[in-house]
Amino acid sequence: MMIRRLFQRMCNAATAVTLAVLVCGAVLTLAIGAAALLGYPPLRVAVLWLHGAAGSWYALSSSCADACPLLLTGLAAGVAFRAGVLNIGAQGQFLMGALVAVALSTRMMICHQPVLVIPLALIGGALAGGMWGLIAQYLERYRSVPVVLSTILLNFVALYLAEAALQGPLQAVGTAAAQSPEIAGKYWLPLFVAYTDFHIGIILALVLAVLLWVLQERTVFGFESQVVGLNPGTAKAMRMPVTWRQFQIMFISGGCAGLGGAIQVLGQVHFMTAHMGNYGYAGIAVALLGRLNPLGIIFSAGFFGFLDTGAFRVEESSLALPHDMANVIKAVVILVMLVLAGISLRRSRRVGNPGSSAPTETPSA
Amino acid sequence: MNTSQNIITFLSRQAVTAATPMILAGVGELVGELSGVINIGIEGAMLMGCIAAYTVTGVTGHGTVGLLAAGATGMVMAVIFAAATVWGRADQIVAGTAMDLLGVGLSGMIWMMYQNWRENLGFSTALPHGSGFSPVVIPLLHEIPYLGPALFEQYMLCYLTMCLCVVAWWTLNHTRLGLIIRALGDAPEACHAAGVRVRLGRSLCLLFAGACAGAAGAYLSIMQTHAFASDMTGGEGFVVLALVIFGRWKLPGLVGGCLFFGLINSLQQTLQTARYTSQNTALHALTHVPFQFFQMLPYVAAIAALAIMSRKSPGPRYINIPWPSTKT
C-alpha cells in the first residue's frame, strides 16, 4: 500500500517534471527567437548558453553551485508557505547566516581546526537565520504584526546591519568598502571533484531537501504544520499546538535560509559583501515553481541555477546579451506554468477543502 | 527665520518628496487590494516605469511623454498580471513574484541595450538638458511658514498625487463606484448579483494600480534623480506593500504611513550629516555610530510603530481568491 502510494506520488512528480521540461524547452525556444529579433544570432546564443551552463564538468559545477543557495532559500520559503507562515524574509535570514558564518571563520576564532570551524560556522549561520526568523514570528504572535510585513521590513534591517558589521568589526584590512576579508583557504568547504565548484555544501543542501520532504510528508509534525497552514481554526480544535508549530516552522525556515548564506560564503564566494545577490527573494519564486514540495524545489532551483549561469556566460562572450534575459525567462516560465499547471499556495484541490483560505462562512449578499 | 523653523521646513519638504512615489504606488495597490487582488510584483511595475520614463524622455526630450510612457508601461504590466490572476485564476502571490522577476529582468535588459544603442549612435545616455522635471514652486503659497515648502515646492507629479489622494478617498468612501470597488474584494457574490462584472471590475482596478506604479517609477527616474540604475527602486515596492497593511487598507492610514516613513528617512539623513557639524555634544557623540544604523531607522521605526499599535485588521476578505470561486 505504502509502496503503491509512493509510486503514484512519483508518477505525479514525473508528470510535473515532464511538463516543466516541456515548458522550459518552449520558453527557451521563444527566448532564443526573441534574441534573434533583437539582433543576436540565435543559434550561437543557444550554443553558448548550453555550453556555459552544462558544457563541461566545470560549467555544470558552477550551475550547481549557483543553484545551491537558491535551493536552500527555496526550501525556506517552501516549508514556511506550506504551513501558512508567509515568510518573505529569506533574504534577511540569508544575510544573517552569511554574516555569522564569516564572523566565525575570520574573526571570532574559537579554534583553528577546520574540522571544527566549518561545522561551527555552518551551524552558527543556520541558528542566526533561524533566530532572525523568530523575531518576525514573535512579533506576529505577541504583538499582532503580520509576518509578511515584519519580514519585509526585517530584510532591510538585516541588510544595513550586515553593512555596518562589514564596514566595522568585520571589514577587510586595506579597503574602504563594506567587505569582509577573504576566508582562509583551509576553512573553505571541501570540493568533492577537484578543480570544479562541486563543494560539499551542494550535497548538504540536497540531503536537507530530502530530510525536509520526509519531515513534511511522513511525520506527525509535517501533517500538523500542514493543517495549521490550511486552517488554524481546525488545528486548534484538534488540539494541535498551533503557536508552537508556527514557531518551529519559522525557525526551520529561517535556519534553511541562514544555512544557505553560510554555505554560499564558505563554499562559493569565500568573502562577504552585503550585496551577494537576491537569493532570498529568488527563493520565493523557486519554492512556488517547485510547488512547495522539497523534491520539486530541487528541480526548480537547478533550473534557475542553470539559466543564471548560462546567461552570465553569454553576457561575458562577445555577444554581450544582457544576463537579465535569464530573469525574463524565469518570469515567463512561472507565468506559463501557473496557467498550465496551476501552481498555487491554495492547496485546496489536493486536500479537497474548497474553502481553505476563503472565509469560512458564505458572506451574505 | 529661526533655526527650528528652518529644520522643520527642510525635514517636512524632504519627507513629502520621499513619500510621494510610495503614496502614488500605494494608492494604486490599495485600490487593487480592495478589489480583491494583491499584487506583490508592484516593484517590477515600478522598475518598468523607471526605465520607460528614462528611455522615452532620453529619446524624445520631453519629460511629459516619458511620464505618460511610464504610466502606459505600468498598465501593460497590469494587463499581464490581470490576465494571469483574474482571468487565468492563477495564484496572486505566485504571479506577483513572477511580475517582480519580469520587471527586474526586462528593465535591466532594456537598460543595457539602450546604453549600447545610444553609444553606437554617439549620443550620451544622460537625459537631454532640461528634459527631466524640476520642482514647481507655487507662488505665495510656498511662503507659508513651516509647511509651505513641503506642500508647494514639489514636483508636478506630487501635486497630482495629492489631488489623486483626495479624489481616491472621496471615491472610495462616498460614491457608488467606491462601494463597488470595496465590494469586489469583500463580497463578489453581491456584486455579481447586482449585475457588476466582477472580473472586468478587478481588471480595471489593476489597470489603475499599474498606471500608478508606472508613474511612481517615473518619479524616481526622471524627477527625483534624473538617472537610471538597475534595481533602482531598492525594495520600495515591498515597502509600499507593507505600508498598505500598515494603514489597515485605509487611504488616510496609508498616506500617514508613507509620510511617517518619509519623515523618519529624511530625519535620519539630516542626522547623519548634522552630527559632524553640530556644536551640540549630544549630537556630536553620535559620530561614533555607523551610518548604517541611521539608514536602518525608518524600518525599525515602522516595526516598532506596528508592535506598539498592535491591532490586526483582516483586510479585504477575498484577497487571493479568484472569481468565480468554483470553476464552471
Interface residues (C-beta under 8 A of the other chain):
Chain A: L38 I88 L139 R143 S144 V145 P146 V148 L149 S150 I152 L153 L154 N155 F156 V157 Y160 L161 E163 A164 Q167 G168 Y281 A282 I284 A285 L288 A320 P322 H323 D324 M325 A326 N327 V328 I329 K330 A331 V332 I334 L335 L338 V339 G342 I343 S344 L345 R346 P354 S357 A358 P359 T362 P363 A365
Chain B: I80 A84 G88 R89 A90 D91 I93 V94 A95 T97 A98 M99 D100 L101 L102 V104 G105 L106 S107 G108 M109 M112 M113 N116 D186 A187 E189 A190 A193 S230 G235 F238 V239 L241 A242 I245 F246 P290 Q292 F293 Q295 M296 Y299 V300 A302 I303 L306 A307 S310 R311 K312 R317 Y318 N320 I321 S325 T326
